Amino acid sequence: MNHNNEQLIEKKLSNESIYNGKIIDVNVYDVELPNGEASKREVVYHQGAVGIIAVYDGYMYFVKQYRIATEEVLLEIPAGKIEPEDDAEKTAFKELKEETGLVAEDVKKLHEFYVSPGFSNEKIHLFEAKGLSLDHQQLDDDEFLELEKIELSQLEEKLKNGTFKDAKTVVGVQHVLYSNDYK
């Protein structure tokens, strides 16, 4: 078995930038597949984002927000895009406060994962907020969301019945359900 994975690598032959936006850039690549055949790849580039697990006073905190890509209101853990001048940890503190009004003494990075690596490089950095206290929301002018708290005892049922459809939220809820820290 070949352990260096070279037999899997696609060689980029050409690259065309077809869109440069505020949140994403899109490129189209002509590639040579490992078997020598030609193909095209469309890639969405994204700065990356954070998701924050926030459990306070027996509740896990979520936000309800309309997502135009799915054309529905989703229930998600607090999250936000990492700005070029910020790092993931700074963004986690900031987004938690803005979206929920919760202030963390510390955040602990749990995981980082690609959201949809078949076409995007977007990576989510998942944090767990520690030492929480309640302040007030500070939403951005273009941010419309509602805060929702769910009792820890209700999380498993809501996970099973499909309440959570967003990957970072499913991962975050599973962490809370299977971690001894919340028993």
VMD Tcl script that builds the backbone (N, CA, C; Angstrom):
set m [mol new atoms 549]
animate dup $m
set s [atomselect $m all]
$s set {name element resname resid chain x y z} {
  {N N MET 1 A 0.844 -1.190 0.000}
  {CA C MET 1 A 0.000 0.000 0.000}
  {C C MET 1 A 0.886 1.249 0.000}
  {N N ASN 2 A 0.556 2.197 -0.842}
  {CA C ASN 2 A 1.310 3.447 -0.939}
  {C C ASN 2 A 0.799 4.416 0.129}
  {N N HIS 3 A 1.678 4.821 1.046}
  {CA C HIS 3 A 1.248 5.662 2.169}
  {C C HIS 3 A 1.454 7.158 1.942}
  {N N ASN 4 A 2.069 7.550 0.846}
  {CA C ASN 4 A 2.281 8.989 0.650}
  {C C ASN 4 A 1.150 9.649 -0.136}
  {N N ASN 5 A 0.179 8.893 -0.588}
  {CA C ASN 5 A -1.035 9.382 -1.248}
  {C C ASN 5 A -0.815 10.017 -2.613}
  {N N GLU 6 A 0.385 9.926 -3.173}
  {CA C GLU 6 A 0.629 10.544 -4.482}
  {C C GLU 6 A -0.280 9.996 -5.566}
  {N N GLN 7 A -0.682 8.743 -5.438}
  {CA C GLN 7 A -1.558 8.125 -6.432}
  {C C GLN 7 A -2.960 8.734 -6.429}
  {N N LEU 8 A -3.251 9.607 -5.484}
  {CA C LEU 8 A -4.571 10.240 -5.372}
  {C C LEU 8 A -4.581 11.709 -5.804}
  {N N ILE 9 A -3.415 12.294 -5.973}
  {CA C ILE 9 A -3.298 13.740 -6.208}
  {C C ILE 9 A -3.729 14.112 -7.623}
  {N N GLU 10 A -4.543 15.181 -7.704}
  {CA C GLU 10 A -4.918 15.758 -8.990}
  {C C GLU 10 A -3.979 16.922 -9.292}
  {N N LYS 11 A -3.494 16.987 -10.512}
  {CA C LYS 11 A -2.553 18.038 -10.912}
  {C C LYS 11 A -3.328 19.205 -11.539}
  {N N LYS 12 A -3.113 20.415 -10.988}
  {CA C LYS 12 A -3.754 21.609 -11.549}
  {C C LYS 12 A -3.045 21.994 -12.840}
  {N N LEU 13 A -3.819 22.134 -13.914}
  {CA C LEU 13 A -3.273 22.517 -15.211}
  {C C LEU 13 A -3.515 23.992 -15.508}
  {N N SER 14 A -4.689 24.494 -15.128}
  {CA C SER 14 A -5.008 25.908 -15.320}
  {C C SER 14 A -6.021 26.335 -14.268}
  {N N ASN 15 A -6.112 27.651 -14.091}
  {CA C ASN 15 A -6.950 28.208 -13.039}
  {C C ASN 15 A -7.600 29.475 -13.569}
  {N N GLU 16 A -8.926 29.563 -13.418}
  {CA C GLU 16 A -9.642 30.778 -13.801}
  {C C GLU 16 A -10.446 31.270 -12.604}
  {N N SER 17 A -10.185 32.506 -12.190}
  {CA C SER 17 A -10.963 33.128 -11.127}
  {C C SER 17 A -12.250 33.640 -11.754}
  {N N ILE 18 A -13.401 33.134 -11.297}
  {CA C ILE 18 A -14.655 33.557 -11.920}
  {C C ILE 18 A -15.486 34.467 -11.030}
  {N N TYR 19 A -15.109 34.562 -9.726}
  {CA C TYR 19 A -15.852 35.456 -8.844}
  {C C TYR 19 A -15.002 35.788 -7.629}
  {N N ASN 20 A -14.965 37.071 -7.272}
  {CA C ASN 20 A -14.323 37.519 -6.041}
  {C C ASN 20 A -15.332 38.370 -5.292}
  {N N GLY 21 A -15.792 37.865 -4.138}
  {CA C GLY 21 A -16.833 38.544 -3.395}
  {C C GLY 21 A -16.405 38.943 -2.005}
  {N N LYS 22 A -17.376 39.399 -1.246}
  {CA C LYS 22 A -17.149 39.844 0.134}
  {C C LYS 22 A -16.870 38.663 1.059}
  {N N ILE 23 A -17.528 37.518 0.811}
  {CA C ILE 23 A -17.412 36.356 1.678}
  {C C ILE 23 A -16.667 35.205 1.010}
  {N N ILE 24 A -16.842 35.038 -0.287}
  {CA C ILE 24 A -16.220 33.915 -0.995}
  {C C ILE 24 A -15.550 34.367 -2.286}
  {N N ASP 25 A -14.634 33.537 -2.753}
  {CA C ASP 25 A -14.063 33.627 -4.096}
  {C C ASP 25 A -14.307 32.269 -4.750}
  {N N VAL 26 A -14.469 32.268 -6.079}
  {CA C VAL 26 A -14.709 31.022 -6.800}
  {C C VAL 26 A -13.719 30.909 -7.954}
  {N N ASN 27 A -13.062 29.764 -8.027}
  {CA C ASN 27 A -12.131 29.467 -9.110}
  {C C ASN 27 A -12.566 28.190 -9.817}
  {N N VAL 28 A -12.239 28.101 -11.106}
  {CA C VAL 28 A -12.435 26.873 -11.873}
  {C C VAL 28 A -11.061 26.395 -12.311}
  {N N TYR 29 A -10.793 25.120 -12.057}
  {CA C TYR 29 A -9.509 24.514 -12.409}
  {C C TYR 29 A -9.707 23.452 -13.476}
  {N N ASP 30 A -8.783 23.419 -14.431}
  {CA C ASP 30 A -8.621 22.248 -15.289}
  {C C ASP 30 A -7.590 21.393 -14.585}
  {N N VAL 31 A -7.916 20.113 -14.384}
  {CA C VAL 31 A -7.014 19.221 -13.660}
  {C C VAL 31 A -6.753 17.952 -14.450}
  {N N GLU 32 A -5.627 17.358 -14.150}
  {CA C GLU 32 A -5.327 16.020 -14.647}
  {C C GLU 32 A -5.552 15.050 -13.499}
  {N N LEU 33 A -6.432 14.095 -13.723}
  {CA C LEU 33 A -6.747 13.102 -12.697}
  {C C LEU 33 A -5.599 12.101 -12.562}
  {N N PRO 34 A -5.548 11.354 -11.480}
  {CA C PRO 34 A -4.469 10.372 -11.294}
  {C C PRO 34 A -4.343 9.345 -12.427}
  {N N ASN 35 A -5.450 9.084 -13.140}
  {CA C ASN 35 A -5.394 8.138 -14.259}
  {C C ASN 35 A -5.014 8.796 -15.578}
  {N N GLY 36 A -4.677 10.114 -15.537}
  {CA C GLY 36 A -4.258 10.829 -16.737}
  {C C GLY 36 A -5.379 11.537 -17.475}
  {N N GLU 37 A -6.618 11.271 -17.111}
  {CA C GLU 37 A -7.766 11.923 -17.752}
  {C C GLU 37 A -7.889 13.375 -17.283}
  {N N ALA 38 A -8.553 14.204 -18.099}
  {CA C ALA 38 A -8.769 15.612 -17.756}
  {C C ALA 38 A -10.144 15.793 -17.120}
  {N N SER 39 A -10.240 16.780 -16.247}
  {CA C SER 39 A -11.509 17.102 -15.612}
  {C C SER 39 A -11.490 18.566 -15.164}
  {N N LYS 40 A -12.638 19.042 -14.708}
  {CA C LYS 40 A -12.749 20.406 -14.173}
  {C C LYS 40 A -13.139 20.321 -12.701}
  {N N ARG 41 A -12.660 21.287 -11.928}
  {CA C ARG 41 A -13.024 21.411 -10.515}
  {C C ARG 41 A -13.406 22.855 -10.244}
  {N N GLU 42 A -14.549 23.035 -9.592}
  {CA C GLU 42 A -14.992 24.358 -9.156}
  {C C GLU 42 A -14.746 24.422 -7.661}
  {N N VAL 43 A -14.043 25.465 -7.214}
  {CA C VAL 43 A -13.663 25.566 -5.805}
  {C C VAL 43 A -14.103 26.909 -5.241}
  {N N VAL 44 A -14.787 26.842 -4.100}
  {CA C VAL 44 A -15.196 28.028 -3.359}
  {C C VAL 44 A -14.183 28.230 -2.234}
  {N N TYR 45 A -13.582 29.422 -2.207}
  {CA C TYR 45 A -12.617 29.755 -1.156}
  {C C TYR 45 A -13.294 30.660 -0.131}
  {N N HIS 46 A -13.076 30.352 1.137}
  {CA C HIS 46 A -13.714 31.064 2.253}
  {C C HIS 46 A -12.677 31.269 3.347}
  {N N GLN 47 A -12.753 32.378 4.043}
  {CA C GLN 47 A -11.782 32.738 5.075}
  {C C GLN 47 A -11.797 31.790 6.275}
  {N N GLY 48 A -12.905 31.088 6.462}
  {CA C GLY 48 A -13.060 30.218 7.630}
  {C C GLY 48 A -13.978 30.862 8.649}
  {N N ALA 49 A -14.453 30.055 9.583}
  {CA C ALA 49 A -15.418 30.537 10.555}
  {C C ALA 49 A -15.231 29.803 11.883}
  {N N VAL 50 A -15.928 30.307 12.873}
  {CA C VAL 50 A -15.934 29.667 14.182}
  {C C VAL 50 A -17.371 29.282 14.533}
  {N N GLY 51 A -17.489 28.277 15.372}
  {CA C GLY 51 A -18.745 27.911 16.008}
  {C C GLY 51 A -18.450 27.783 17.493}
  {N N ILE 52 A -19.389 28.190 18.327}
  {CA C ILE 52 A -19.121 28.209 19.760}
  {C C ILE 52 A -20.205 27.430 20.506}
  {N N ILE 53 A -19.775 26.458 21.290}
  {CA C ILE 53 A -20.665 25.731 22.191}
  {C C ILE 53 A -20.767 26.562 23.460}
  {N N ALA 54 A -21.991 26.958 23.790}
  {CA C ALA 54 A -22.215 27.790 24.971}
  {C C ALA 54 A -23.299 27.149 25.830}
  {N N VAL 55 A -22.895 26.639 26.982}
  {CA C VAL 55 A -23.823 26.048 27.939}
  {C C VAL 55 A -23.758 26.897 29.206}
  {N N TYR 56 A -24.932 27.406 29.614}
  {CA C TYR 56 A -24.998 28.291 30.773}
  {C C TYR 56 A -26.268 27.998 31.552}
  {N N ASP 57 A -26.127 27.767 32.814}
  {CA C ASP 57 A -27.254 27.611 33.727}
  {C C ASP 57 A -28.235 26.516 33.269}
  {N N GLY 58 A -27.689 25.380 32.777}
  {CA C GLY 58 A -28.529 24.252 32.377}
  {C C GLY 58 A -29.100 24.313 30.978}
  {N N TYR 59 A -28.711 25.316 30.210}
  {CA C TYR 59 A -29.209 25.494 28.846}
  {C C TYR 59 A -28.038 25.587 27.861}
  {N N MET 60 A -28.275 25.096 26.645}
  {CA C MET 60 A -27.344 25.330 25.544}
  {C C MET 60 A -27.937 26.453 24.701}
  {N N TYR 61 A -27.094 27.389 24.311}
  {CA C TYR 61 A -27.534 28.578 23.584}
  {C C TYR 61 A -27.378 28.390 22.076}
  {N N PHE 62 A -28.424 28.811 21.364}
  {CA C PHE 62 A -28.482 28.728 19.910}
  {C C PHE 62 A -29.008 30.045 19.361}
  {N N VAL 63 A -28.873 30.211 18.056}
  {CA C VAL 63 A -29.501 31.333 17.367}
  {C C VAL 63 A -30.329 30.791 16.209}
  {N N LYS 64 A -31.498 31.414 16.013}
  {CA C LYS 64 A -32.340 31.110 14.850}
  {C C LYS 64 A -32.067 32.197 13.823}
  {N N GLN 65 A -31.765 31.746 12.598}
  {CA C GLN 65 A -31.393 32.704 11.566}
  {C C GLN 65 A -31.827 32.180 10.203}
  {N N TYR 66 A -32.370 33.074 9.370}
  {CA C TYR 66 A -32.735 32.702 8.003}
  {C C TYR 66 A -31.465 32.577 7.173}
  {N N ARG 67 A -31.364 31.487 6.443}
  {CA C ARG 67 A -30.219 31.249 5.557}
  {C C ARG 67 A -30.730 31.156 4.135}
  {N N ILE 68 A -30.348 32.112 3.305}
  {CA C ILE 68 A -30.875 32.174 1.947}
  {C C ILE 68 A -30.449 30.962 1.113}
  {N N ALA 69 A -29.275 30.403 1.381}
  {CA C ALA 69 A -28.812 29.238 0.607}
  {C C ALA 69 A -29.732 28.037 0.799}
  {N N THR 70 A -30.293 27.867 1.995}
  {CA C THR 70 A -31.198 26.745 2.267}
  {C C THR 70 A -32.662 27.153 2.205}
  {N N GLU 71 A -32.899 28.456 2.136}
  {CA C GLU 71 A -34.237 29.035 2.106}
  {C C GLU 71 A -35.076 28.602 3.303}
  {N N GLU 72 A -34.434 28.566 4.470}
  {CA C GLU 72 A -35.160 28.255 5.696}
  {C C GLU 72 A -34.449 28.866 6.895}
  {N N VAL 73 A -35.193 28.955 7.975}
  {CA C VAL 73 A -34.637 29.414 9.242}
  {C C VAL 73 A -33.997 28.207 9.908}
  {N N LEU 74 A -32.741 28.345 10.269}
  {CA C LEU 74 A -32.004 27.250 10.908}
  {C C LEU 74 A -31.698 27.599 12.355}
  {N N LEU 75 A -31.651 26.587 13.178}
  {CA C LEU 75 A -31.258 26.720 14.570}
  {C C LEU 75 A -29.799 26.291 14.646}
  {N N GLU 76 A -28.918 27.233 15.004}
  {CA C GLU 76 A -27.481 26.994 14.947}
  {C C GLU 76 A -26.806 27.420 16.248}
  {N N ILE 77 A -25.637 26.833 16.499}
  {CA C ILE 77 A -24.813 27.359 17.577}
  {C C ILE 77 A -24.307 28.730 17.128}
  {N N PRO 78 A -23.970 29.610 18.068}
  {CA C PRO 78 A -23.411 30.915 17.690}
  {C C PRO 78 A -22.173 30.692 16.807}
  {N N ALA 79 A -22.034 31.547 15.805}
  {CA C ALA 79 A -20.947 31.355 14.842}
  {C C ALA 79 A -20.662 32.650 14.106}
  {N N GLY 80 A -19.550 32.664 13.402}
  {CA C GLY 80 A -19.233 33.827 12.589}
  {C C GLY 80 A -17.971 33.626 11.779}
  {N N LYS 81 A -17.882 34.420 10.725}
  {CA C LYS 81 A -16.742 34.380 9.810}
  {C C LYS 81 A -15.523 35.014 10.463}
  {N N ILE 82 A -14.375 34.421 10.230}
  {CA C ILE 82 A -13.118 34.973 10.729}
  {C C ILE 82 A -12.679 36.090 9.785}
  {N N GLU 83 A -12.532 37.275 10.318}
  {CA C GLU 83 A -12.071 38.408 9.510}
  {C C GLU 83 A -10.558 38.289 9.297}
  {N N PRO 84 A -10.046 38.807 8.185}
  {CA C PRO 84 A -8.604 38.665 7.898}
  {C C PRO 84 A -7.691 39.185 9.013}
  {N N GLU 85 A -8.134 40.205 9.735}
  {CA C GLU 85 A -7.290 40.787 10.788}
  {C C GLU 85 A -7.419 40.043 12.130}
  {N N ASP 86 A -8.335 39.080 12.216}
  {CA C ASP 86 A -8.574 38.354 13.461}
  {C C ASP 86 A -8.101 36.909 13.353}
  {N N ASP 87 A -7.977 36.257 14.500}
  {CA C ASP 87 A -7.738 34.821 14.501}
  {C C ASP 87 A -9.010 34.141 14.996}
  {N N ALA 88 A -9.015 32.820 14.963}
  {CA C ALA 88 A -10.216 32.065 15.311}
  {C C ALA 88 A -10.636 32.312 16.759}
  {N N GLU 89 A -9.690 32.309 17.681}
  {CA C GLU 89 A -10.032 32.480 19.095}
  {C C GLU 89 A -10.655 33.847 19.358}
  {N N LYS 90 A -10.064 34.890 18.820}
  {CA C LYS 90 A -10.615 36.244 18.991}
  {C C LYS 90 A -12.029 36.320 18.413}
  {N N THR 91 A -12.226 35.680 17.264}
  {CA C THR 91 A -13.545 35.673 16.628}
  {C C THR 91 A -14.560 34.943 17.502}
  {N N ALA 92 A -14.149 33.853 18.147}
  {CA C ALA 92 A -15.062 33.093 19.012}
  {C C ALA 92 A -15.577 33.962 20.160}
  {N N PHE 93 A -14.682 34.658 20.844}
  {CA C PHE 93 A -15.105 35.549 21.932}
  {C C PHE 93 A -16.083 36.614 21.409}
  {N N LYS 94 A -15.720 37.224 20.282}
  {CA C LYS 94 A -16.504 38.326 19.713}
  {C C LYS 94 A -17.890 37.862 19.268}
  {N N GLU 95 A -17.954 36.777 18.522}
  {CA C GLU 95 A -19.238 36.306 18.000}
  {C C GLU 95 A -20.167 35.822 19.107}
  {N N LEU 96 A -19.616 35.174 20.119}
  {CA C LEU 96 A -20.431 34.725 21.242}
  {C C LEU 96 A -21.125 35.913 21.900}
  {N N LYS 97 A -20.385 36.957 22.164}
  {CA C LYS 97 A -20.933 38.166 22.803}
  {C C LYS 97 A -21.958 38.844 21.898}
  {N N GLU 98 A -21.596 39.016 20.624}
  {CA C GLU 98 A -22.498 39.699 19.691}
  {C C GLU 98 A -23.831 38.972 19.552}
  {N N GLU 99 A -23.773 37.657 19.343}
  {CA C GLU 99 A -24.981 36.919 18.994}
  {C C GLU 99 A -25.820 36.494 20.187}
  {N N THR 100 A -25.197 36.242 21.345}
  {CA C THR 100 A -25.950 35.712 22.485}
  {C C THR 100 A -25.965 36.623 23.702}
  {N N GLY 101 A -25.018 37.546 23.773}
  {CA C GLY 101 A -24.877 38.351 24.979}
  {C C GLY 101 A -24.067 37.656 26.053}
  {N N LEU 102 A -23.601 36.448 25.787}
  {CA C LEU 102 A -22.778 35.733 26.759}
  {C C LEU 102 A -21.322 36.170 26.642}
  {N N VAL 103 A -20.688 36.335 27.790}
  {CA C VAL 103 A -19.272 36.691 27.838}
  {C C VAL 103 A -18.530 35.504 28.448}
  {N N ALA 104 A -17.486 35.052 27.758}
  {CA C ALA 104 A -16.709 33.905 28.232}
  {C C ALA 104 A -15.407 34.373 28.859}
  {N N GLU 105 A -15.030 33.723 29.953}
  {CA C GLU 105 A -13.703 33.965 30.522}
  {C C GLU 105 A -12.639 33.325 29.638}
  {N N ASP 106 A -13.003 32.202 29.019}
  {CA C ASP 106 A -12.056 31.473 28.181}
  {C C ASP 106 A -12.831 30.695 27.120}
  {N N VAL 107 A -12.159 30.379 26.037}
  {CA C VAL 107 A -12.703 29.461 25.042}
  {C C VAL 107 A -11.655 28.384 24.795}
  {N N LYS 108 A -12.135 27.161 24.624}
  {CA C LYS 108 A -11.253 26.022 24.400}
  {C C LYS 108 A -11.539 25.463 23.011}
  {N N LYS 109 A -10.502 25.381 22.180}
  {CA C LYS 109 A -10.696 24.831 20.842}
  {C C LYS 109 A -10.830 23.318 20.934}
  {N N LEU 110 A -11.914 22.789 20.336}
  {CA C LEU 110 A -12.183 21.356 20.368}
  {C C LEU 110 A -11.816 20.658 19.068}
  {N N HIS 111 A -12.231 21.237 17.955}
  {CA C HIS 111 A -12.040 20.609 16.645}
  {C C HIS 111 A -11.902 21.700 15.596}
  {N N GLU 112 A -11.376 21.312 14.473}
  {CA C GLU 112 A -11.537 22.110 13.262}
  {C C GLU 112 A -11.832 21.128 12.151}
  {N N PHE 113 A -12.779 21.502 11.281}
  {CA C PHE 113 A -13.200 20.575 10.237}
  {C C PHE 113 A -13.687 21.346 9.016}
  {N N TYR 114 A -13.563 20.679 7.864}
  {CA C TYR 114 A -14.073 21.247 6.617}
  {C C TYR 114 A -15.580 21.022 6.552}
  {N N VAL 115 A -16.293 22.018 6.088}
  {CA C VAL 115 A -17.744 21.943 6.009}
  {C C VAL 115 A -18.183 21.099 4.820}
  {N N SER 116 A -17.593 21.343 3.676}
  {CA C SER 116 A -17.976 20.628 2.457}
  {C C SER 116 A -16.770 20.565 1.519}
  {N N PRO 117 A -15.802 19.680 1.803}
  {CA C PRO 117 A -14.533 19.680 1.071}
  {C C PRO 117 A -14.632 19.247 -0.390}
  {N N GLY 118 A -15.792 18.795 -0.830}
  {CA C GLY 118 A -15.958 18.453 -2.235}
  {C C GLY 118 A -15.890 19.663 -3.151}
  {N N PHE 119 A -16.164 20.854 -2.602}
  {CA C PHE 119 A -16.106 22.051 -3.431}
  {C C PHE 119 A -15.642 23.310 -2.698}
  {N N SER 120 A -15.362 23.217 -1.399}
  {CA C SER 120 A -14.995 24.418 -0.653}
  {C C SER 120 A -13.883 24.135 0.349}
  {N N ASN 121 A -13.065 25.154 0.588}
  {CA C ASN 121 A -12.008 25.032 1.602}
  {C C ASN 121 A -12.465 25.581 2.957}
  {N N GLU 122 A -13.750 25.947 3.098}
  {CA C GLU 122 A -14.220 26.534 4.358}
  {C C GLU 122 A -13.975 25.573 5.517}
  {N N LYS 123 A -13.330 26.106 6.544}
  {CA C LYS 123 A -13.018 25.331 7.735}
  {C C LYS 123 A -13.695 25.992 8.927}
  {N N ILE 124 A -14.353 25.168 9.746}
  {CA C ILE 124 A -14.968 25.640 10.981}
  {C C ILE 124 A -14.038 25.288 12.140}
  {N N HIS 125 A -13.805 26.257 12.997}
  {CA C HIS 125 A -13.046 26.060 14.231}
  {C C HIS 125 A -14.085 26.030 15.347}
  {N N LEU 126 A -14.240 24.864 15.973}
  {CA C LEU 126 A -15.264 24.693 16.992}
  {C C LEU 126 A -14.669 24.914 18.373}
  {N N PHE 127 A -15.285 25.838 19.118}
  {CA C PHE 127 A -14.827 26.199 20.454}
  {C C PHE 127 A -15.898 25.874 21.485}
  {N N GLU 128 A -15.444 25.681 22.706}
  {CA C GLU 128 A -16.316 25.519 23.855}
  {C C GLU 128 A -16.067 26.716 24.770}
  {N N ALA 129 A -17.128 27.445 25.075}
  {CA C ALA 129 A -17.003 28.627 25.931}
  {C C ALA 129 A -16.985 28.197 27.390}
  {N N LYS 130 A -16.113 28.814 28.177}
  {CA C LYS 130 A -15.959 28.495 29.605}
  {C C LYS 130 A -16.132 29.756 30.445}
  {N N GLY 131 A -16.601 29.584 31.679}
  {CA C GLY 131 A -16.729 30.709 32.602}
  {C C GLY 131 A -17.676 31.774 32.097}
  {N N LEU 132 A -18.888 31.376 31.754}
  {CA C LEU 132 A -19.837 32.294 31.118}
  {C C LEU 132 A -20.565 33.187 32.113}
  {N N SER 133 A -20.832 34.404 31.656}
  {CA C SER 133 A -21.721 35.320 32.360}
  {C C SER 133 A -22.590 36.004 31.311}
  {N N LEU 134 A -23.749 36.490 31.730}
  {CA C LEU 134 A -24.714 37.049 30.787}
  {C C LEU 134 A -24.626 38.562 30.756}
  {N N ASP 135 A -24.513 39.092 29.541}
  {CA C ASP 135 A -24.513 40.539 29.299}
  {C C ASP 135 A -25.658 40.786 28.311}
  {N N HIS 136 A -25.438 41.513 27.227}
  {CA C HIS 136 A -26.493 41.732 26.241}
  {C C HIS 136 A -25.939 41.573 24.824}
  {N N GLN 137 A -26.842 41.217 23.900}
  {CA C GLN 137 A -26.467 41.029 22.497}
  {C C GLN 137 A -25.969 42.336 21.895}
  {N N GLN 138 A -25.095 42.204 20.898}
  {CA C GLN 138 A -24.614 43.362 20.132}
  {C C GLN 138 A -24.569 42.977 18.659}
  {N N LEU 139 A -25.736 42.775 18.065}
  {CA C LEU 139 A -25.819 42.309 16.688}
  {C C LEU 139 A -25.280 43.340 15.709}
  {N N ASP 140 A -24.671 42.847 14.620}
  {CA C ASP 140 A -24.266 43.723 13.526}
  {C C ASP 140 A -25.529 44.276 12.862}
  {N N ASP 141 A -25.375 45.398 12.129}
  {CA C ASP 141 A -26.519 46.040 11.484}
  {C C ASP 141 A -27.219 45.120 10.479}
  {N N ASP 142 A -26.475 44.204 9.850}
  {CA C ASP 142 A -27.060 43.323 8.835}
  {C C ASP 142 A -27.357 41.921 9.384}
  {N N GLU 143 A -27.430 41.808 10.700}
  {CA C GLU 143 A -27.630 40.511 11.354}
  {C C GLU 143 A -29.008 40.477 12.017}
  {N N PHE 144 A -29.824 39.531 11.588}
  {CA C PHE 144 A -31.170 39.384 12.129}
  {C C PHE 144 A -31.322 37.951 12.618}
  {N N LEU 145 A -31.328 37.797 13.924}
  {CA C LEU 145 A -31.438 36.463 14.497}
  {C C LEU 145 A -32.127 36.538 15.840}
  {N N GLU 146 A -32.599 35.390 16.283}
  {CA C GLU 146 A -33.238 35.294 17.590}
  {C C GLU 146 A -32.484 34.291 18.434}
  {N N LEU 147 A -32.349 34.618 19.685}
  {CA C LEU 147 A -31.693 33.746 20.645}
  {C C LEU 147 A -32.660 32.659 21.090}
  {N N GLU 148 A -32.169 31.429 21.191}
  {CA C GLU 148 A -32.988 30.341 21.708}
  {C C GLU 148 A -32.146 29.491 22.655}
  {N N LYS 149 A -32.695 29.226 23.824}
  {CA C LYS 149 A -32.029 28.388 24.817}
  {C C LYS 149 A -32.774 27.057 24.874}
  {N N ILE 150 A -32.014 25.967 24.913}
  {CA C ILE 150 A -32.629 24.646 25.003}
  {C C ILE 150 A -32.054 23.935 26.223}
  {N N GLU 151 A -32.960 23.404 27.045}
  {CA C GLU 151 A -32.517 22.645 28.217}
  {C C GLU 151 A -31.677 21.461 27.766}
  {N N LEU 152 A -30.621 21.189 28.526}
  {CA C LEU 152 A -29.727 20.080 28.172}
  {C C LEU 152 A -30.488 18.767 28.057}
  {N N SER 153 A -31.506 18.569 28.880}
  {CA C SER 153 A -32.282 17.325 28.862}
  {C C SER 153 A -33.079 17.149 27.565}
  {N N GLN 154 A -33.263 18.207 26.787}
  {CA C GLN 154 A -34.038 18.144 25.544}
  {C C GLN 154 A -33.151 17.980 24.300}
  {N N LEU 155 A -31.839 18.088 24.455}
  {CA C LEU 155 A -30.943 18.085 23.295}
  {C C LEU 155 A -30.995 16.783 22.497}
  {N N GLU 156 A -30.976 15.651 23.188}
  {CA C GLU 156 A -30.934 14.376 22.468}
  {C C GLU 156 A -32.178 14.182 21.596}
  {N N GLU 157 A -33.340 14.487 22.136}
  {CA C GLU 157 A -34.574 14.351 21.360}
  {C C GLU 157 A -34.561 15.288 20.151}
  {N N LYS 158 A -34.113 16.513 20.349}
  {CA C LYS 158 A -34.071 17.478 19.245}
  {C C LYS 158 A -33.046 17.067 18.183}
  {N N LEU 159 A -31.961 16.447 18.602}
  {CA C LEU 159 A -30.982 15.938 17.643}
  {C C LEU 159 A -31.607 14.811 16.824}
  {N N LYS 160 A -32.305 13.901 17.491}
  {CA C LYS 160 A -32.920 12.752 16.813}
  {C C LYS 160 A -34.054 13.160 15.877}
  {N N ASN 161 A -34.797 14.209 16.231}
  {CA C ASN 161 A -35.957 14.566 15.399}
  {C C ASN 161 A -35.621 15.543 14.268}
  {N N GLY 162 A -34.352 15.854 14.095}
  {CA C GLY 162 A -33.950 16.683 12.953}
  {C C GLY 162 A -34.037 18.177 13.173}
  {N N THR 163 A -34.164 18.615 14.413}
  {CA C THR 163 A -34.216 20.050 14.702}
  {C C THR 163 A -32.951 20.753 14.207}
  {N N PHE 164 A -31.808 20.077 14.337}
  {CA C PHE 164 A -30.522 20.658 13.943}
  {C C PHE 164 A -30.130 20.113 12.570}
  {N N LYS 165 A -29.989 21.000 11.593}
  {CA C LYS 165 A -29.678 20.589 10.223}
  {C C LYS 165 A -28.305 21.074 9.772}
  {N N ASP 166 A -27.678 21.852 10.601}
  {CA C ASP 166 A -26.407 22.496 10.272}
  {C C ASP 166 A -25.264 21.671 10.878}
  {N N ALA 167 A -24.232 21.384 10.084}
  {CA C ALA 167 A -23.164 20.463 10.503}
  {C C ALA 167 A -22.460 20.908 11.789}
  {N N LYS 168 A -22.093 22.177 11.880}
  {CA C LYS 168 A -21.363 22.623 13.077}
  {C C LYS 168 A -22.224 22.492 14.331}
  {N N THR 169 A -23.518 22.674 14.160}
  {CA C THR 169 A -24.435 22.558 15.286}
  {C C THR 169 A -24.607 21.101 15.699}
  {N N VAL 170 A -24.725 20.211 14.736}
  {CA C VAL 170 A -24.830 18.788 15.039}
  {C C VAL 170 A -23.580 18.326 15.797}
  {N N VAL 171 A -22.407 18.736 15.337}
  {CA C VAL 171 A -21.158 18.372 16.019}
  {C C VAL 171 A -21.145 18.950 17.433}
  {N N GLY 172 A -21.549 20.201 17.578}
  {CA C GLY 172 A -21.562 20.842 18.888}
  {C C GLY 172 A -22.528 20.184 19.860}
  {N N VAL 173 A -23.715 19.856 19.388}
  {CA C VAL 173 A -24.708 19.195 20.243}
  {C C VAL 173 A -24.207 17.809 20.639}
  {N N GLN 174 A -23.636 17.080 19.693}
  {CA C GLN 174 A -23.105 15.759 20.027}
  {C C GLN 174 A -21.993 15.863 21.073}
  {N N HIS 175 A -21.163 16.875 20.973}
  {CA C HIS 175 A -20.118 17.059 21.977}
  {C C HIS 175 A -20.733 17.210 23.368}
  {N N VAL 176 A -21.763 18.050 23.474}
  {CA C VAL 176 A -22.398 18.268 24.768}
  {C C VAL 176 A -23.049 16.979 25.263}
  {N N LEU 177 A -23.724 16.260 24.378}
  {CA C LEU 177 A -24.414 15.035 24.778}
  {C C LEU 177 A -23.443 13.948 25.249}
  {N N TYR 178 A -22.288 13.850 24.623}
  {CA C TYR 178 A -21.390 12.733 24.905}
  {C C TYR 178 A -20.200 13.111 25.784}
  {N N SER 179 A -20.134 14.356 26.211}
  {CA C SER 179 A -19.062 14.802 27.096}
  {C C SER 179 A -19.490 14.629 28.549}
  {N N ASN 180 A -18.590 14.160 29.364}
  {CA C ASN 180 A -18.890 14.018 30.787}
  {C C ASN 180 A -18.997 15.371 31.492}
  {N N ASP 181 A -18.547 16.434 30.833}
  {CA C ASP 181 A -18.579 17.762 31.452}
  {C C ASP 181 A -20.013 18.268 31.679}
  {N N TYR 182 A -20.982 17.711 30.973}
  {CA C TYR 182 A -22.352 18.231 31.038}
  {C C TYR 182 A -23.336 17.243 31.654}
  {N N LYS 183 A -22.835 16.190 32.243}
  {CA C LYS 183 A -23.708 15.163 32.855}
  {C C LYS 183 A -24.190 15.606 34.225}
}
mol reanalyze $m
mol bondsrecalc $m
mol representation Tube
mol addrep $m
